Amino acid sequence: MVVHTFDALKSKNFSIYMAGQSVALTGMWVQKLAASWLVYRTTESAFLLGLVELLSNAPIFIVGLVAGAWLEKHDIRRLIIATQILTLLHALIMALLIFTDTIQMWHILFLSFYLGVVFAVDMPARQASLILMVNKNSDLKSAIALHSVIFNLSRLIGPTAAGFIIFITDEAICFAITAVSYIPVIAALFIIKFRARENKVAKKQSIIQDIVEVVKYSKNVYYMRVMFAFFIVVGFFSYSYSVMLPIYAKDVLHGSSQLLGFLQGFFGLGAMTGAFAVAAFITMRKLPNAIFTLVLLHSICMIIFGLSTNHYFSLVMMVPAGFGLISSLIATNIYLQSAVRSDMRGRAASLYSIGIYGLGPLGAFFAGIMTEHFSPQITVVVWCSIMIISAIVFGFRLKRVNKELEPVWQEFEKH
């Protein structure tokens, strides 16, 4: 199995893209930690921390499905170039506002929403583009997993570096670094070429018809319906850690931006390990069972983390928590991209983004509200307990899911 992990790198286009993307993703994680620390340092409000998370991702609800249908009718490469340039501009504006000491909370809220609109198009576009960069369809699993390995390696490096940078300078430097980090991936996208897409949807079909079609398809296919239902729940409750970590670092563990960087970094270490494990050891047929197990692992470890007040023990628990959550999301992405019809991959990617990245920040927003009235420990325990119950319910449906998926995997492996 391990030998197939790197199959996607045989594609020159994919390799060039990943080289540039690795730099941009590191910058993105530098920016994410800087933004969360800036908000909580200046306001000490769990509510505002959750609101920023919500605004950063709320546009996915508005344009997520539309973006998925729309990107299937347009040049995905050009769309991704545009989103990377717009993200660079966001980081540059934030850096200038902090440098000039004119930053206000409304600036952060407005620019968070702006970035959310960009991400609403960017995420499904990047997910749907991976299969167009590799040499053959069977390399998709490797491409998704390798992209996730790089994504989570940057999750390890970016926040750790950001915590140190903020400690010795300020958040402005972090945003400036992020702006520069997008230049390599923009250059890479101008160089590479994508494969022609299979079964392109006719131009005359409307976006509304596209959306209705994919909703009907998911509703009538049991293994798609069950998976989307499960991850709507998981997506909503799993993102609470994004609000909780700055609060834990500053108020529960009484640390600085460096501690927050280490917490995020250790989570990234687990996430990177999980991404590699999915690529190397989990076969298509094992995906549903793996997702069930990994969600349980994440939820249990986050409950233990939530009850800890020790720096070192909290850092240790971040590793399996990151392993469980991120590897379960990677496995779900592979599941959906592989099981869905080829002409619906873009829209399936949008549905995935809505379920995970749209509902997640909404859950984080409510976690922030709950933390304003209760302790962060109670919020983490309640949120993760709901995820455990959902995983158990999903587990009772695994037998039928696996049975119905068998012919799907057989057909996919032929291409």
N, C-alpha and C positions, 0 to 999 in steps of 0.2 A: 504493500500500500504506500509506503513512504516514497518509493521511487516515482510514483505518479503525482506527488505533491507539487512538483516544480514543472509539470508538463506545459503549463501556460507560458512559462518563460521561453519556450522554444519559439514563440512568436516575437519577432523583433518589435512590432508595434506595441504589444503589451509591455515588453521590457522597458522600452523608452518611456511609455506613459507612466509606469510605476516608479521609475527613477525620479521623474518630476513630481509625481503625486506624493511621494514619501516626504519631500521637503515641504510641500504645501500643507499636508496633514499635520506635520509637526508644528508648523506655524499656527494652524487652526486650534490645536490644543493649548498652545501658549496663550492665545487670545481668549479661549474659553475660561481658563483659570483666572486670567487677569480681570476679565469682566465680572466673574462671580465674586472675587475678592474685593474689587472696587466697590461693588454695590453693597456688600455686607459690611465692609470696613467703614463706609461713609454713612450708612443708614441703620445698621444693626437690625434690619427688618427681614424676617423670614418671608413675610408677605411679598415685599418688593423683590426679593430673590426669586420667589416662585413666579411672580408676574413677569420678570425678565425672561425666564425660561418659557413661559407661556407665549409671550409675544414673539420670541425667537422662532417658535414652531407653529403658532396658530394658523399662519397662512397655508400650511399643509392641508388643513380642513377645507380651505376656500378654493385652492387651486390644485390640490394634489391629484385628484382624478382627472381633472381637465388637462393638467400638464402631462399625465401619462398618455392620454389619448392624443394629445397635440404633438408630443415628441415623436410619435410613430409616423407622423406625416411630414416631418421636417428633418433637416440635417442635424443629427445628434451631436456630432463633433463641434459644429458651430455654436450650438446651444451651450455646450459645456464651456467653450472658450468664453462666451459672453458671461456666464455665471461666475467664472473665475476672476474675470476683470472686475465685475461688480463687487465681489467679495474683497478683492484687493482695495478698492476704493473705500469700502466700509472701514477696514482696518486703518487706512491712512487718515480718514476723517477723525476717527476716535483718537488716534495718536496726536493729531494737531490740537484737538479740543483739550486734551489733558496737558500737553506741552504748554499751551497758552493759558492754562488755568481758568478756562471758561466752561468746562464741562458741568452740565446740570443733569438732574435726574430725567427730565423730559427728553434730553438728547439721547440718553442711554435707552429709554423706552422706545423712542421713535426709530433709532438706528437698529434696535433689536428686531423690531417688526420688519424693517427694510431687509435685514439679513434673512429673516424668516421667509420672505417672499422669494428671495434668490434661492435659498435652500429647497424650497418647495418644488422648484423646477430642476435644480441641480441634482438632488438625490436620486429621483427615478431615472434621470438621464444617465447618470454615471452607472447605476445598477444595470440598466438595459444595454449599455454600451459595451460591457465586458465581453459578452459573447461575440461581439463584432470585432474585437481585437485579437482573439485567439484564432489558431489555425483551423480548429474543428470544434463542433458542438460538445464532444465528450471532454474537452479541456475546460468547460465552464466551471465545474466543481473546483478544479485547481485554481482558476482565475479568481473566483469569489473568495476562496479561502486565503490565497496569497494576498489579495487586496486587503482582506481583514487582518492578516498578520502584520502588514505594513501599517494599517490604520491603528492597530493596537500597540505596535512598537512605538509609534508616534505618541500614543496615549501615555506610554511610559516615559518617553524622553521629554515631550513638550511641557506637561505640568510640572515635572521636577525642575526643569530649567526655569520655567516661569516663576515658581516659588522663590528660587534663589535670586533671579533678576529683580523681582519686586522688593525683596528683602534689602538689596544693596542700592537699588535705584527707585523706580516707580513703575506704574502700569503702562505709562506712555511708551517706554522702550519695548515692552511686549507687543503692543499693537504695531509699532514700527517694524519689528522683526517679522510679524505676521504678513504685513503688506509686501515686504521683499520676498517672502517665502513663496508667494504665488507666481512669481516670474518664471521659474523653471517649468512648472506644469503647463503654463500658457504656451511657452516655447515648444514643449513636447507635443502639444495638441496641434500645433501648426505643422509639425513634421510628419506625424503618423497618418496612416490610412486605415479606414474601417472596411470590413467585409460588407458585401451587399446583404441587406436584410431579407429574410425569407417571409413569404406570405404577407407582403405589405398590404395594409388595409387600403381600400380604394379611396382616392381623394374625395370622391363625391359623398362619402358617408359622413354624417355630421358628428361632432364631438358628443352631443347628447346621445345619439344612437350608439356610439362606442361605449359610453359609460353604462348605458342600459344593458348592452350585450355582455359586458364583463361581470356585472352584478348578477344577471340571470345565470351566467355560466357558474359562478361561485356558489350561488344559491342551490343549484341543481346537482352539484358534484359534492358528494358527502365528505371526501377527504379534504377538499378545499374549504368547505363550510366549517368543519370542525376546527381546522387549523386557524382560520381567521378569527373564529369566536374565541378560541383559547388565547391568542395573542393580542386580541383587543383588550382582554383583561390584564394579561401580563404587561402589555405596553403601557397601560394606564398606571399600574402600581409600581413597576420596576424603576421608573425614573426618579423616584423620591430621593435616591442617593445624591443626585445632582444638586438638590437643594440642601440636603442634610450635611454634606461634607464640609462646606465653609462654616456652618454653625457648629458642628462637632469640633473642628480644628480650633476655632476661636473661643467658644464658650464652654464646651464639655471637656476638651483635652487641654485647653488654655495654651494653645500654641500660636505660631505666627504663620505667615504665608508659606514659609518653608515646610511646615508640617502639612499644610493643605496640599502642597506640591507632592510631598512624599505619599500622602494618602491616595491621591489621584494616580501617582506613578506606580504604586504597588497594585492598585486596581488594574492599571494598564499592563503590568507584568503578568497578572493572571489572565487578562483578556488576550494578550499576545500568545501565551502558552495555549489557551483554549482554541484560538484560531488555527494554530499549527496542528493541534490534536484533531480538529475536525477535518482538516485537509489530509492528514496522514492516516487516520485510523477509522473514521466513520464512513461506512459505505452508504450508498443511496438507500438501501433497504433498512438500514439501522437508524435513519434520520428521525422518524417519529418517536421511537423509544429513547433516543439520545436527548431529544428536546425535553421530554418529560423529566428525565433524570437531572438534566442540567438546571432546569428551572427550580427544582427542589433544592439542589445544592446551593444555588445563589440565595434563595430565600432563607434557608436555615443559617447560612453564614452571615447574612446581613442582620438577622435577629441577634446572633451572638455579638456581632460588632456593635449593634445598638445598645447593648447592655454593658459594654466595656468602658472603663475610664482609664485604661493603661495605654500609653503611647505605642509601645512595642507590640502588645497583643492586638491592638486595633489595626496596626499596619499589617500584621500577619494575616488577619481575617480578610483584609481587602483582596488578597491574592486569590483564594478560592471563590470569593464573591464575584470578582471580575471574570474568572474562568467560567463560572456557571452562567452568568448573564450573557456575556458577549458570545460565547460559543453556541448558546442556544439561539441567539439571534442570527448568527452566521448559518447555522443548520437550517433555520426557518427560511432564510433567503435562498439557500440552495434548493430546499424543498419546493418553494413556490416557483422559482425560475425553471426548475426541471419538470415539475408536474403539470404546469399550465401549458396550453397550446402556444406554439411559437409566435403566432400573430397577436397574442395577448400579453407578452412578456412585459412590455412597457407599462401597461395598465395594471398588471399584477404587481410590478415594482411600486407603483403609486399606492395601491391598496396596502402593501406592506409598509410603506412609509407612513401612511395615515395611521395604521394600527399601532406602529411602534413609536415613530418620531412625532406624530401629531398628538395622540392620546397621552403619550408619556409626559410631556411637559404640562398637559392639563392636569394629570395626576400630581405632578410636582407642585403645581400652583395650589392645589387643594391641600397637599402636604404642608406647604408653607403656611396656609391659613390655620391648619390644625396645630402646627407647631407654635403659632402665636398664642393659642389658648391652652395647649398642653405642652409637655416636655418633648424634645426631639426623640427621646428614647421610646415614648409611647407611640409616636407617629410611625417610626420604623417597624416596631413590633406588629402594629395593626396592619400596616400596608403589606408586609411580607407574609403575615398569616393568611391574608386573603389570597395571595399568590399560591401558597401551599395548598389551600382548599381547591383552587382552580386546577392545579396540576393533578390532584387526585381525581377530580371529575374527568379530566382529559384522559388520564390513565385507563379508566374503565372503557374508553372508546378505541383504544389502540388496536385491539384485535381486528375489528372491522376495517379500520383505516389501513392497516398493513395488507389486509386481504385485497381490498379494492385497488391499492397502489401497485400491486405486483405486475399487472400487464402494462402499466404506465412506465415502470422502470425498465421493463424488457424492451419496450418500443424506443425509449430514450437512448438506451445503450446501443441501438443499431446505427445511430447517426453520429 
